[in-house]
Amino acid sequence: MTDAMRAETITITGHGGDRIEAYLARPLDGGPRGGVVVIHHMPGYDAATKEIVRRFAAEGLSALCPNLYSREAPGADPDDAAATVRAAGGVPDERLVGDVAGAAEHLKSLDNANGKIGVIGYCSGGRQTFLAACSLTVDAAVDCYGAFVVNEPPPGRPIKMHPLLHLAPQLSAPLLGLFGAEDQYPSPEETKALAAELDRLGKQYEFHTYDGAGHAFFAVDRPSYRPEAAVDGWRRILDFFRTHLS
């Protein structure tokens, strides 16, 4: 296997038949390959997220990130787009599920696809990964510090998010969760509550909480970056997807 890839901005069909922007990276050394839908963090569809998409392609997986802010702020700077969407209350859950479904269908249509789909998300995208894995049939899901799966958001936040724990019986795939011990959203208590519910339901999951790490420890362009946690997290993510998407 080589790391040769093709990476490009494309248009896909999202929720309600809307045509939305997306970023696709795929290996060029043949197939068949599993596909990964990357759900971007609340700061938006930015350069760091596109680098994550390319990382998956370099590791032998096709990956696609839909721009969840395409409708509110087409062509806008990621920071401006994120501010616009925050002011509007965030991405509606129903629309998110439709956009992820459209991204998954596009990955399955690729000529090197093996039909298996994973979903991964960071920050708000971690919560949305859990939502997608409980609303769609996928083969693997990775939640990177997704908050408000168990608890309500604190008062005064403009984002309209509601807990998702009631959806846990519908979880369709093995779940990998990667969290920081110093994070507040989600706190270790919140992830423990989620683990307890998944245990009760007999769901397949694997959670890891990193000491010395807070929120966004994967973000190489932010002060929150924690190299040791991020390196180990990437190893676990790739092993997890190779196991479930082969």
N, C-alpha and C positions, 0 to 999 in steps of 0.2 A: 504494500500500500504506500502511495505517496501522499503528500499534502496538497497536491494540485487541486484547485477549486475554481468555481465560478461564483462570484458574488455580485448581486445587482438589485436595484430597486425595481419592483414589479407592481402590478395591480391585481388584486384578488377580489373575489366576491365574499362580502362579509354578511353580517346580520341584515335580514330583510332584503337581500339582494343588492345592498349598497356596494359600490365599487370603492375599495379603499387601498391606500398605499401599504406596501409591505416590503420587507428586506429579506432576500433569499440568498443562502449560500449552500452550495452542494459540491460534494467531491466529484472529481473528473476521472477517477480510476475504475469506473464500472460499478456494478451493483451485485446483488440487491442491498439496499440500505434502509434502516429505520429513519423516521423523521421526527424532529423535535420542534414543537411550537414554543417559541420564546415569548413570554409575556413581559413587556418592559415595566420598569418601576415607575412610580408616580412622577419623578422628574421628566419622564417622557421617552420618546423614541429618539435616542441620542447616539452619539458616536461610541460611547462605552457599551451600549446595548448591541450595536452592530458588530463590535469587536467580539462579543460573546457569541453571536450568530456565526461569525467566521471561525471561531475556536471550535465549535462543534463540527463544522465542515472539515477542518484540518484533522479532526480526530475520527473522521470517517462517517459522520452522520449528516444527513441533509437537515437544514434548520431554516425556520422562517419566523420572522417577527412582524405581526401586523401592527400598523400604526393606529393605536386605539383612539388617537386624537385627530384622525384624518378629517372627520366631519366638522368638528368645531373650529379647527385651525389648519386647513390645508396649506402646506408649504411654509408654515411658520417656523421660526426658531424654536427648538425644543423647550427652552425655558418659558417662552411666551405662550406656546401651546399648552404647557402644563398649567400655567397660571389661568388661562382661559377655561380649561376643563375643571380645575379646582373651584373657580368661581361659580361654575354651573352645577356643582355638586358631585363631580366625578363621573366616571363611566358607569352607566346603568348595568346592573348585573345581567339582565336578559340580553342586552346588546353584546356584552363581553362574551357570553356563551356562544352567541351566533358568530362573532368574529373568530373565535378560536375554532369553531366547527368549520368555518370556511377555510381557515389556514390549514387545518388537518386534511381537508378534502384536497386542497391544492398539493400538499406534500404527497398524498396517496396517488395523485395523478402523474407524478414525475416518472420518467422512464426507468429510473433506477430504484424505485420504491419497493419495499417488501411488504407494505400494508400496515406496518406497526407504527404507532404514534406515541410519543412521549410529550409531556407538557412540563415546562419549568417557568417559574416566575420569581421575581425579587421584590421585596417591600410590598406595595399594594398588589403587585403581580403574584406574590406568594399566596395571598388570600384568594386571588382570582384563579390561581392554579387549583386550589382546593375546590373552589366553585365549579370549575370546568370538569375536574375529575369526578365530581358528584353529579354532574348534569349531562355528561357525554360519556361514551364508551371509549376509553383510551387504554394504553398498555402499561404506562408508567407515569408517575407524577412526582415532581420535586418542588417542595415549598421552601424557598429561602427567606426566612424571617418574615412570613406573612402575618400581619396583625389582624385583629378583629374577626378571627374565625370563632373564637369562644366569647370574648367580651365585647361590649358596646364601645364605640369610640368615646373619648372624654367629651364633656359638654363644650360647645363653642366651636368645634371643628366644622368647617364648611362642607367637608366631604360627607356624602350620604352613604354610609356603610352600615350594614346590619350583620350580626353574628350568623354564622353558617353551620353551627354545630348540629342543628336539626337535620342537615343534609347528610351527615356522616353515614347513615345506613346505606346510602346510594353510592358510596365511594366505589368506583369501578376498577381501580388499579392499585398495585403496590405504591406506597407513598414514602418518599424520602424527605425528611425534614431537617434543615440545617439552621441552627439558631445561635444567638450570642447570649452568654450568661449575664451580660450587663445591659441587655436590651430591655426597654420598658414596653415596647409595642412590637412583638409580643413579649411579655415577661416570661421568665421560666415557669411561673405558676400557671400561666395561660397554656403553655405548651404541655405541661404536665396534665392539665385537665383534658386537653385534646387527646393525649396518649391514653388516658384512662378510659375515655369514651371509645376509642378505637379498640382497646383491649376488650372492653365489654362486648363490642360488636364482632370480635374475632377477625378484624381487618388486618391485612398485611402491611406493616409499616416499620420504619427504622428512623429514629430521631437521634441527632447528635447536637449537643450544646457545648459551645467552645468557651472556655474560661478566658478572660481578658478581652473578649470581643463584645461589641455592642451591635447596634443596628448597622446594616450596610457594610459589613466587613469584607464583602467581595469587591467593593467599589474602588478600583485602583486609582481613580481620579479624585478621591475624597479623603479627608483626614481620618475617617472611620476605618480605612483599609487596615486589615490585620493579615500580614502575609502568611503566617503559619496556619491560621484558620482557613484562609482562602485556598492555599495549596492543598491542604487535606480535604477541604470541601470539594474542590474540583476533582480530586482523585475519586472520591466517593460518588460524585455525580456521574462521571464517565463509566466507572465500574457498574453502577446501577443501570444506566441506559444500555450498556453493552449486554448486560444480563437479560434485560426485559425486552429489548428491541431487536435482538439478533434474529 
